[in-house]
Amino acid sequence: MDPFLHVDYGPDTEAEILLKKQLFDLRCEYQEKADPIVKRLADIQALKPVRVVVAVGREPK
């Protein structure tokens, strides 16, 4: 088993709790805005034909 180090900074302060909540809210807001774009991109990519790229090289001597 690999050794590991755990650093404990104690309980979160009010400022840390507020910042974490703000980050979570922003993530949720942008996730909601991004979801339709990601779905549309996936739909477009699903319709594209598959390309096969073959690389041919020489054997090393």
N, CA and C of each residue as an Amber inpcrd file, in Angstrom:
protein
   183
   0.8420000  -1.1710000   0.0000000   0.0000000   0.0000000   0.0000000
   0.8910000   1.2390000   0.0000000   0.5580000   2.2020000  -0.8410000
   1.3460000   3.4300000  -0.9210000   1.0560000   4.3250000   0.2740000
   2.0810000   4.9590000   0.8130000   1.8460000   5.8970000   1.9250000
   1.1440000   7.1550000   1.4180000   0.4180000   7.8070000   2.2960000
  -0.2350000   9.0510000   1.9180000  -0.2000000  10.0110000   3.1020000
  -0.3940000  11.2650000   2.8280000  -0.3860000  12.2960000   3.8480000
  -1.7230000  13.0080000   3.8370000  -2.3440000  13.1080000   4.9930000
  -3.6020000  13.8350000   5.1030000  -3.3470000  15.0800000   5.9370000
  -3.6930000  16.2450000   5.3880000  -3.5440000  17.5010000   6.1090000
  -4.9220000  17.9810000   6.5110000  -5.1360000  18.2080000   7.7880000
  -6.4310000  18.6500000   8.2960000  -6.3300000  20.1180000   8.6730000
  -7.1810000  20.9320000   8.0430000  -7.1880000  22.3640000   8.3210000
  -8.2680000  22.7470000   9.3240000  -8.9430000  21.7810000   9.8930000
  -9.9970000  22.0810000  10.8510000 -11.3020000  22.4070000  10.1560000
 -12.3110000  22.7810000  10.9310000 -13.6280000  23.0860000  10.3390000
 -13.5760000  24.3430000   9.4820000 -14.4640000  24.3930000   8.4820000
 -14.5300000  25.5540000   7.5950000 -15.0190000  26.7840000   8.3560000
 -14.4550000  27.9250000   8.0110000 -14.9300000  29.1900000   8.5660000
 -16.1790000  29.6190000   7.8020000 -16.8640000  30.6200000   8.3050000
 -18.0550000  31.1400000   7.6180000 -17.6920000  31.6230000   6.2160000
 -16.5340000  32.2670000   6.0710000 -16.1090000  32.7640000   4.7600000
 -15.9010000  31.6090000   3.7830000 -15.2780000  30.5180000   4.2610000
 -15.0500000  29.3550000   3.3950000 -16.3660000  28.7060000   2.9940000
 -17.2960000  28.6140000   3.9380000 -18.6060000  28.0250000   3.6310000
 -19.3210000  28.8570000   2.5790000 -19.2850000  30.1760000   2.7270000
 -19.9380000  31.0700000   1.7670000 -19.3040000  30.9460000   0.3820000
 -17.9750000  30.9150000   0.3260000 -17.2920000  30.7950000  -0.9690000
 -17.5980000  29.4600000  -1.6410000 -17.6330000  28.3910000  -0.8650000
 -17.9570000  27.0790000  -1.4260000 -19.3790000  27.0670000  -1.9780000
 -20.3170000  27.7110000  -1.2650000 -21.6980000  27.7840000  -1.7410000
 -21.7740000  28.5920000  -3.0330000 -21.0500000  29.7070000  -3.1010000
 -21.0500000  30.5250000  -4.3080000 -20.4720000  29.7420000  -5.4870000
 -19.3970000  28.9990000  -5.2590000 -18.8180000  28.1790000  -6.3310000
 -19.8020000  27.1050000  -6.7930000 -20.4790000  26.4670000  -5.8540000
 -21.4480000  25.4360000  -6.2100000 -22.5830000  26.0350000  -7.0310000
 -23.0990000  27.2070000  -6.6080000 -24.1800000  27.8610000  -7.3410000
 -23.7560000  28.2260000  -8.7650000 -22.5310000  28.7390000  -8.9100000
 -22.0300000  29.0840000 -10.2450000 -21.9120000  27.8490000 -11.1180000
 -21.4030000  26.7640000 -10.5280000 -21.2580000  25.5190000 -11.2870000
 -22.6180000  25.0450000 -11.7760000 -23.6170000  25.0910000 -10.9090000
 -24.9670000  24.6610000 -11.2920000 -25.5260000  25.5470000 -12.4030000
 -25.3450000  26.8610000 -12.2700000 -25.8680000  27.7940000 -13.2710000
 -25.2380000  27.5370000 -14.6340000 -23.9110000  27.3970000 -14.6580000
 -23.2420000  27.1880000 -15.9380000 -23.4930000  25.7930000 -16.4810000
 -23.6790000  24.8260000 -15.5960000 -23.9990000  23.4680000 -16.0580000
 -25.3340000  23.4700000 -16.7880000 -26.3160000  24.1990000 -16.2300000
 -27.6240000  24.2900000 -16.8770000 -27.5160000  24.9470000 -18.2460000
 -26.6620000  25.9600000 -18.3680000 -26.4850000  26.6500000 -19.6500000
 -25.7000000  25.7900000 -20.6320000 -24.7840000  24.9880000 -20.1220000
 -23.9150000  24.1930000 -20.9840000 -24.5940000  22.9130000 -21.4860000
 -25.5090000  22.3560000 -20.7160000 -26.1230000  21.0710000 -21.0790000
 -26.7180000  21.0390000 -22.4890000 -27.5360000  22.0350000 -22.8970000
 -28.0930000  21.9800000 -24.2520000 -27.0130000  22.0760000 -25.3350000
 -25.9610000  22.8380000 -25.0610000 -24.8830000  22.9770000 -26.0380000
 -24.1350000  21.6610000 -26.1810000 -23.8440000  21.0240000 -25.0580000
 -23.1400000  19.7360000 -25.0810000 -23.9840000  18.6870000 -25.8010000
 -25.2980000  18.6780000 -25.5350000 -26.1810000  17.7100000 -26.2020000
 -26.2080000  17.9520000 -27.7050000 -26.3180000  19.2000000 -28.1160000
 -26.3550000  19.5170000 -29.5530000 -25.0560000  19.1040000 -30.2280000
 -23.9340000  19.3850000 -29.5770000 -22.6370000  18.9870000 -30.1340000
 -22.5440000  17.4740000 -30.2720000 -23.0150000  16.7520000 -29.2600000
 -22.9980000  15.2850000 -29.3190000 -23.8850000  14.7820000 -30.4490000
 -25.0420000  15.4240000 -30.6450000 -25.9380000  15.0330000 -31.7420000
 -25.2680000  15.2460000 -33.0990000 -24.6130000  16.3800000 -33.2550000
 -23.9220000  16.6680000 -34.5250000 -22.8040000  15.6620000 -34.7610000
 -22.0270000  15.3980000 -33.7240000 -20.9100000  14.4570000 -33.8790000
 -21.3970000  13.0460000 -34.1560000 -22.5700000  12.6910000 -33.6280000
 -23.1120000  11.3500000 -33.8610000 -23.5270000  11.1630000 -35.3190000
 -23.8480000  12.2530000 -36.0090000 -24.2670000  12.1700000 -37.3980000
 -23.0950000  12.1470000 -38.3810000 -21.9210000  12.4900000 -37.9100000
 -20.7610000  12.5540000 -38.8040000 -20.3020000  11.1490000 -39.1670000
 -19.8750000  10.9610000 -40.4080000 -19.3580000   9.6470000 -40.7860000
 -18.0180000   9.3800000 -40.0920000 -17.7650000   8.1250000 -39.8620000
 -16.5150000   7.7300000 -39.2160000 -15.3800000   7.8220000 -40.2190000
 -14.2940000   8.4180000 -39.8030000 -13.1100000   8.4820000 -40.6580000
 -12.0910000   7.4880000 -40.1310000 -11.4150000   6.8390000 -41.0360000
 -10.3630000   5.9040000 -40.6540000  -9.0450000   6.4930000 -41.1110000
  -8.1630000   6.6650000 -40.1800000  -6.8430000   7.1850000 -40.4870000
  -5.8380000   6.0690000 -40.2090000  -5.0880000   5.7240000 -41.2250000
  -4.1050000   4.6590000 -41.0850000  -2.7240000   5.2660000 -41.2480000
  -1.8920000   5.0370000 -40.2580000  -0.5150000   5.5290000 -40.3270000
   0.3790000   4.3490000 -40.6820000   1.1730000   4.5290000 -41.6980000
   2.0660000   3.4580000 -42.1350000   3.4850000   3.9570000 -41.9280000
   4.2700000   3.1700000 -41.2660000   5.6580000   3.5560000 -41.0210000
   6.5760000   2.3690000 -41.2620000   7.8370000   2.6640000 -41.2180000
   8.8150000   1.5900000 -41.4080000   9.1960000   0.9990000 -40.0520000
   9.5650000  -0.2510000 -40.0760000  10.0490000  -0.9130000 -38.8770000
  11.4070000  -0.3240000 -38.5000000  11.6590000  -0.0760000 -37.2240000
  12.9850000   0.4150000 -36.8390000  14.0330000  -0.6630000 -37.0900000
  15.2110000  -0.2300000 -37.5030000  16.2950000  -1.1950000 -37.7940000
  17.0610000  -1.5600000 -36.5610000
